[in-house]
């Protein structure tokens, strides 16, 4: 298969498995999405979705959020981990949204990435899912799969994002990044990986990755 055929195989297979794509983080508007994505760093979406209702019951907009103290926010979000840093970020970005953006989440990268605790990946998710602007946020699943499929050298997420954007048609980015995340979780995880169930990697995967998988299996 040529590289272009491999890319097309991934697109077609993912479309077949995920004709409708569930959104991983529960939210109702750009602000609640921004807070949920910020909270998901080094945590699971399941855990975040359990905690955000408790937080949003108290404050689901920046004006209500700044009335809570950083300590109050931290107490609510403690189960998601890294709560001191995240609570500070949530309070701080809420203040900036009020001061600089009339309480609205800005729909551009420079303003989003200026907010405390908001990096490029978080900004990309917000641009994609809140504003429908094509983006390719790279999380650990996408980074792992792009390497397993031989589409990137796996050096860093910046390179992986560049390669993903170069290989996949722009109009598919928003769907594809979510489809790859779900596929990575269900069929191509980091641990407990069963290549027999991972049709994409089995068909087009990097030769060295497949060899290493079978070598480990036989050496057990």
C-alpha positions as a printed Julia matrix, in Angstrom:
220×3 Matrix{Float64}:
   0.0     0.0    0.0
   1.17    3.53  -0.75
   1.09    6.15   2.01
  -2.01    7.7    0.38
  -3.78    4.32   0.3
  -2.92    3.74   3.96
  -4.36    7.14   4.87
  -7.54    6.35   2.93
  -7.79    2.94   4.62
  -7.66    4.64   8.04
 -10.31    7.19   7.03
 -12.65    4.52   5.62
 -12.2     2.09   8.52
 -12.79    4.75  11.17
 -15.88    6.0    9.35
 -17.25    2.47   9.28
 -16.59    1.87  13.01
 -17.7     5.35  14.16
 -20.38    6.66  11.75
 -21.59    8.89  14.6
 -18.92   10.17  16.93
 -19.6    10.56  20.66
 -18.14   13.71  22.26
 -15.89   12.58  25.15
 -16.43   15.5   27.56
 -19.88   16.64  28.68
 -20.43   20.38  28.2
 -23.12   22.84  27.14
 -21.15   25.8   25.76
 -17.57   26.97  25.01
 -16.88   27.93  28.64
 -17.93   24.6   30.17
 -15.98   22.78  27.44
 -12.86   24.85  28.16
 -13.08   24.02  31.88
 -13.72   20.3   31.19
 -10.75   20.04  28.8
  -8.48   21.84  31.27
  -9.58   19.4   33.98
  -8.94   16.36  31.77
  -5.13   16.8   31.77
  -3.61   13.6   33.21
  -7.09   12.4   34.16
  -9.78   10.37  32.42
 -12.83   11.77  30.64
 -15.03    9.48  32.74
 -13.66   10.99  35.95
 -13.99   14.54  34.61
 -17.61   13.91  33.55
 -18.35   12.79  37.13
 -16.9    15.97  38.65
 -17.91   18.75  36.22
 -21.64   18.58  37.15
 -20.68   19.28  40.79
 -18.58   22.27  39.74
 -21.05   23.62  37.17
 -23.88   23.37  39.68
 -21.99   26.03  41.65
 -20.56   27.94  38.69
 -21.1    27.35  34.97
 -19.9    30.76  33.74
 -16.89   32.98  34.53
 -18.91   35.5   36.58
 -20.11   32.78  38.96
 -16.71   31.06  38.96
 -14.78   34.1   40.22
 -17.14   34.3   43.2
 -15.73   30.96  44.35
 -12.3    30.97  45.95
  -9.45   28.94  44.46
  -9.7    26.71  47.55
 -13.43   26.06  46.97
 -12.78   25.13  43.34
  -9.9    22.89  44.39
 -12.06   21.04  46.93
 -14.7    20.29  44.28
 -12.28   19.14  41.56
  -9.8    17.3   43.84
 -10.7    13.8   42.47
  -9.46   14.67  38.96
  -5.87   15.16  40.17
  -3.5    18.16  39.9
  -6.28   20.12  41.59
  -4.14   22.99  43.0
  -2.84   23.94  39.55
  -6.17   23.35  37.8
  -8.17   25.33  40.37
  -5.78   28.26  40.03
  -6.07   28.06  36.24
  -9.88   27.91  36.27
 -10.15   30.92  38.59
  -7.47   32.87  36.73
  -8.82   32.3   33.23
 -12.34   33.21  34.43
 -10.99   36.57  35.64
  -9.27   37.18  32.29
 -12.39   36.24  30.29
 -14.35   38.86  32.25
 -11.63   41.53  32.07
 -10.61   41.09  28.43
 -13.36   39.19  26.58
 -16.72   40.27  28.09
 -17.02   36.88  29.78
 -16.88   35.06  26.43
 -14.41   32.36  25.37
 -12.39   33.76  22.45
 -12.47   31.81  19.17
  -8.79   32.19  18.27
  -5.55   30.48  19.27
  -3.5    33.48  20.54
  -6.19   34.59  23.02
  -6.97   31.04  24.14
  -3.31   30.13  24.65
  -2.8    33.29  26.73
  -5.23   31.95  29.35
  -3.7    30.29  32.44
  -3.4    26.48  32.26
  -4.5    26.5   28.58
  -1.96   24.99  26.18
  -2.14   24.38  22.45
  -3.95   21.04  22.78
  -6.7    22.49  25.01
  -7.06   25.47  22.66
  -7.33   23.09  19.68
 -10.1    21.06  21.33
 -12.06   24.24  22.08
 -11.58   25.58  18.53
 -12.72   22.25  17.12
 -15.6    21.23  19.39
 -16.91   24.59  20.57
 -16.49   26.64  17.4
 -16.4    24.01  14.63
 -13.06   25.28  13.33
 -10.99   22.45  11.87
  -8.2    21.46  14.27
  -6.21   18.34  15.11
  -5.6    18.21  18.89
  -3.04   15.49  19.59
  -3.48   13.5   22.79
  -1.59   10.38  23.88
  -3.85    8.07  21.86
  -3.35    9.99  18.6
   0.38   10.32  19.24
   0.67    6.55  19.83
  -1.46    5.52  16.85
   0.13    7.9   14.37
   3.46    6.26  15.27
   2.08    2.7   15.18
   0.63    3.41  11.74
   3.92    4.76  10.43
   2.52    8.26   9.85
   4.95   10.11  12.15
   8.34    9.55  13.78
   6.84    9.79  17.28
   9.41   12.34  18.5
   6.9    14.82  19.93
   3.26   15.87  19.72
   4.13   19.01  17.74
   5.58   16.88  14.94
   2.67   14.42  15.17
   0.17   17.27  14.74
   2.07   18.61  11.7
   2.14   15.15  10.12
  -1.56   14.53  10.82
  -2.52   17.86   9.24
  -0.3    17.15   6.23
  -1.68   13.65   5.63
  -5.4    13.99   6.36
  -7.8    16.29   4.45
  -8.58   19.41   6.5
 -12.36   19.0    6.28
 -12.02   15.68   8.18
  -9.77   16.84  11.04
 -12.52   17.46  13.6
 -14.1    14.05  13.05
 -10.85   12.15  12.63
  -9.12   13.27  15.79
 -12.12   12.05  17.83
 -12.43    8.81  15.85
  -8.73    8.06  16.41
  -9.08    8.72  20.16
 -12.02    6.3   20.45
 -10.23    3.72  18.29
  -7.08    4.02  20.4
  -9.05    3.45  23.59
 -11.03    0.5   22.26
  -8.72   -1.31  19.85
  -5.16   -0.02  20.17
  -4.43    0.87  23.81
  -0.96    1.36  25.29
  -1.49   -1.53  27.74
  -3.29   -4.81  27.16
  -3.06   -4.33  23.41
  -4.4    -7.18  21.25
  -3.13   -6.73  17.7
  -5.61   -9.3   16.38
  -8.46   -6.9   17.26
  -6.59   -3.84  15.98
  -7.49   -4.09  12.28
  -5.85   -0.81  11.27
  -2.42   -1.45  12.82
  -2.54   -5.1   11.71
  -3.18   -3.99   8.11
  -0.99   -0.9    7.69
   1.12   -0.7   10.86
   4.81    0.11  11.06
   6.75   -3.12  10.48
   9.02   -2.64  13.52
   5.99   -2.1   15.82
   4.31   -5.3   14.61
   7.56   -7.3   14.88
   8.13   -6.01  18.42
   4.56   -6.97  19.35
   5.01  -10.57  18.17
   8.51  -10.85  19.68
   7.15   -9.84  23.09
   4.27  -12.28  22.71
   6.53  -15.23  21.9
   9.06  -14.39  24.64
   6.37  -14.58  27.36
